[in-house]
Amino acid sequence: MDSVVQNICRDVKMLGASGRSDALELILRRHMVDMLVEERGARRLLKELGEAHEWTSSLVILRCLQQRSLETDVSLANESITICSRMSAWKHAVQIFSEMADSCVERDTITYIAALSACEKGEQWVPALQILSEMADSRVE
C-alpha cells in the first residue's frame, strides 16, 4: 500500500509542477482502486497533496471516494477544505462544505473554521456570513 501512495505522490508532484491537471487526474484515477483498498491510504494521499499544493487533485480523490460509495467522514472532508483554503480556492471549499450537509456528514468546528478561512482569503463575505449563520444555528462547540 505504501508504495502505491508513494508512486502517486511522486507522479502528482512531478506533473503538478507542469500544470498538467488532465494527466494528474488520469494518474489518480488509475491508482484509485489500489489506493482506496485502505482508507488510511486516501488520508495519507490527501495530506501529501496538500503539502504539494495540489488542491484540484484532492478534490478528485474526494469525488472518487463518493462515487465508490465509500464513507466520506468529517476529517477527510475537513482536510480537503483546508487544502482548498490554503490554495485560495474558496469556491471549492464552500462546495465541499455544502456537500457535507447533502451527504449527511456532520460538520465540526474545524469544518466551519476552514470554510470561513477560505472565504476570508477569497474576500467572499456573503458566503462567510452564511457559514457563520449556519454555525450559530448548529451550535457547534
C-alpha positions as CSV (number, residue, x, y, z in Angstrom):
1,M,0.0,0.0,0.0
2,D,2.8,2.4,0.9
3,S,4.4,2.0,-2.5
4,V,1.2,2.8,-4.3
5,V,0.8,6.1,-2.3
6,Q,4.5,6.9,-2.8
7,N,4.2,6.4,-6.6
8,I,1.0,8.5,-6.8
9,C,2.6,11.3,-4.7
10,R,5.8,11.2,-6.9
11,D,3.7,11.4,-10.1
12,V,1.5,14.1,-8.7
13,K,4.4,16.3,-7.6
14,M,6.1,15.8,-10.9
15,L,3.1,16.6,-13.1
16,G,1.7,19.3,-10.7
17,A,4.8,21.4,-11.4
18,S,4.0,21.2,-15.1
19,G,0.3,22.2,-14.6
20,R,-1.0,19.1,-16.4
21,S,-4.1,18.7,-14.4
22,D,-5.6,16.3,-17.1
23,A,-2.7,13.9,-16.7
24,L,-2.8,14.3,-13.0
25,E,-6.4,13.2,-12.9
26,L,-5.7,10.2,-15.0
27,I,-2.9,9.1,-12.7
28,L,-5.2,9.5,-9.7
29,R,-8.0,7.5,-11.3
30,R,-5.6,4.8,-12.5
31,H,-4.3,4.2,-9.0
32,M,-7.6,4.9,-7.2
33,V,-8.7,1.3,-6.8
34,D,-5.4,0.2,-5.2
35,M,-5.3,3.3,-3.0
36,L,-8.8,3.0,-1.8
37,V,-8.4,-0.6,-0.6
38,E,-7.4,1.0,2.6
39,E,-8.9,4.3,3.9
40,R,-5.7,5.2,5.5
41,G,-4.1,5.5,2.0
42,A,-6.7,8.1,1.0
43,R,-6.0,10.1,4.1
44,R,-2.2,9.9,3.6
45,L,-2.5,10.9,-0.1
46,L,-4.7,13.9,0.8
47,K,-2.1,15.0,3.2
48,E,0.7,14.6,0.7
49,L,-1.3,16.5,-2.0
50,G,-1.9,19.3,0.5
51,E,1.8,19.6,1.1
52,A,2.4,19.6,-2.7
53,H,-0.3,22.4,-3.1
54,E,-2.4,20.1,-5.3
55,W,-5.9,21.1,-4.2
56,T,-7.5,20.0,-7.5
57,S,-6.1,16.5,-7.0
58,S,-7.5,16.3,-3.5
59,L,-11.0,17.1,-5.0
60,V,-10.6,14.3,-7.5
61,I,-9.9,11.9,-4.6
62,L,-12.9,13.1,-2.6
63,R,-15.1,12.7,-5.7
64,C,-13.8,9.2,-6.3
65,L,-14.5,8.3,-2.7
66,Q,-18.0,9.5,-3.1
67,Q,-18.5,7.7,-6.4
68,R,-17.3,4.4,-4.9
69,S,-19.8,4.9,-2.1
70,L,-17.1,4.9,0.5
71,E,-17.8,6.9,3.6
72,T,-16.5,10.4,3.4
73,D,-16.1,11.3,7.0
74,V,-15.7,14.7,8.6
75,S,-11.9,14.5,8.9
76,L,-11.5,13.6,5.2
77,A,-13.7,16.5,4.1
78,N,-12.0,18.9,6.6
79,E,-8.6,18.0,5.1
80,S,-10.0,18.8,1.6
81,I,-11.5,22.1,2.7
82,T,-8.2,23.0,4.4
83,I,-6.2,22.3,1.3
84,C,-8.6,24.5,-0.7
85,S,-8.3,27.2,1.8
86,R,-4.5,27.2,1.7
87,M,-4.7,27.5,-2.1
88,S,-7.3,30.3,-2.0
89,A,-9.8,28.0,-3.8
90,W,-12.8,29.3,-1.8
91,K,-15.4,28.1,-4.3
92,H,-14.3,24.5,-4.0
93,A,-14.1,24.8,-0.2
94,V,-17.6,26.1,0.0
95,Q,-18.8,23.4,-2.4
96,I,-17.3,20.7,-0.2
97,F,-18.8,22.4,2.9
98,S,-22.2,22.4,1.2
99,E,-21.9,18.8,0.0
100,M,-21.2,17.6,3.6
101,A,-24.8,18.5,4.6
102,D,-26.1,16.8,1.4
103,S,-24.1,13.7,2.3
104,C,-25.2,13.7,6.0
105,V,-21.6,14.2,7.1
106,E,-21.7,16.1,10.4
107,R,-19.7,19.4,10.3
108,D,-17.5,20.2,13.3
109,T,-15.7,23.3,14.5
110,I,-12.7,22.6,12.2
111,T,-15.1,22.4,9.2
112,Y,-16.5,25.8,9.9
113,I,-13.2,27.4,10.6
114,A,-11.6,26.0,7.4
115,A,-14.6,27.1,5.3
116,L,-14.5,30.6,6.8
117,S,-10.8,30.8,6.3
118,A,-11.2,30.0,2.6
119,C,-13.9,32.7,2.3
120,E,-11.7,35.2,4.0
121,K,-8.8,34.5,1.7
122,G,-11.0,35.0,-1.3
123,E,-12.7,38.1,0.2
124,Q,-16.1,36.4,-0.1
125,W,-18.1,37.9,2.7
126,V,-21.6,36.8,1.7
127,P,-20.7,33.1,1.8
128,A,-18.7,33.7,5.0
129,L,-21.8,35.3,6.7
130,Q,-23.9,32.3,5.5
131,I,-21.5,29.9,7.0
132,L,-21.4,31.9,10.3
133,S,-25.2,31.8,10.4
134,E,-25.2,28.0,9.9
135,M,-22.6,27.7,12.6
136,A,-24.7,29.6,15.0
137,D,-27.8,27.6,14.1
138,S,-26.0,24.3,14.5
139,R,-24.4,25.3,17.9
140,V,-21.1,23.7,17.2
141,E,-18.6,23.9,20.0
